Amino acid sequence: MPARKHKIDEDGLQGAALLKETCRRIRLARSYWDAHNNLACRTERERALRLYERLDESQKQAVPQALRVWLRYRSEKYFGPERTRPQSRS
């Protein structure tokens, strides 16, 4: 039997639960990135960014630095608005 997927109410998250879910989403996006699954990575990164924006400064500092760097800087190079578009196959 497949694992059950849990629907998480992102709007109701606060405090430690919000921080934990943010880190989980960033790690999930990184795992999709490592697997070269760009669409899933982009989706999870956007969800993680929405949650990250809701954190206050002390909570943002509690997110591991490796996750913050990946979310804010490295992934923007590939998923940000100034990214180089993939070439179309002709």
N, C-alpha and C positions, 0 to 999 in steps of 0.2 A: 504494500500500500504506500503511495507517495506521501511525502511529508505535507502536513497542512500548512498552508500559507496564512499568516496572520495579517489582518488588515489593521494597520496602526493609524489612529486618529492623530495626524500631525498637528492639528490646531490645538488639541488638548494637552499636548506635551509641555512640561515646564520643569525647570530645575535640572536635577540629575538625570531624569528620564530623557529630557531634551538633549542633553549633552551626550548621553549614551547612544541615542538614536542617530545623532549627527555623526559620531565616530563610526557607527556601524555602516551608515550610508556611504561615507567616504571610503571605508575599507572595501565595501561591495563594488563601488565604482572602480577602485584600483584593481580589483580582481578581474573585472570585465576588461579593463585596459590591458592587463597582462595577457588576457586571452584573445586580444584583438577583436573584441566585440564592441565596436564603436557606438552603435546605436544604443545598446543597453548602458554602456558607460556614460554616454551623454545624458541619458534620462536620469540615471542615478546621481550623476554629478549635479544636475540642476536641482534635484530634490535635496541633496546634501547642502547645496549653496543656500537654498531657501531656509533650511533649518539653521545653518551657520549664521545667517544674517539676524536671526532672532536671539542669538546668544548675547549676553552682556560681556564686557571686557574680561572680567575674571574667568568666566566660563570659556571664552575663546582661548585664554592662556592655558586652560586645563586640557584642551585638545592637543594630543601629541604633535610635536613640531613637524615630524615627517608627514603627517596627514594634512596639516595646515599648508605646508609648502606645496604639496601635490595639488591640493584643492585650489589654492589661490593663484599660484604662479605657473607651475609646469603645465597643468591641464589647460590653462587659458591660452597657452601657445597653440594648442591643437584644437580647442573648442571655442575660443573667443571669437569676437566679431572680425578681428583682423587676420584670422587664420588663412592659410593658403588653401584654396578650394582644391579638392581632388580633380584630376583631369578626367574628362569623359572618355569613355572607350568609343573609338570610331571604327 
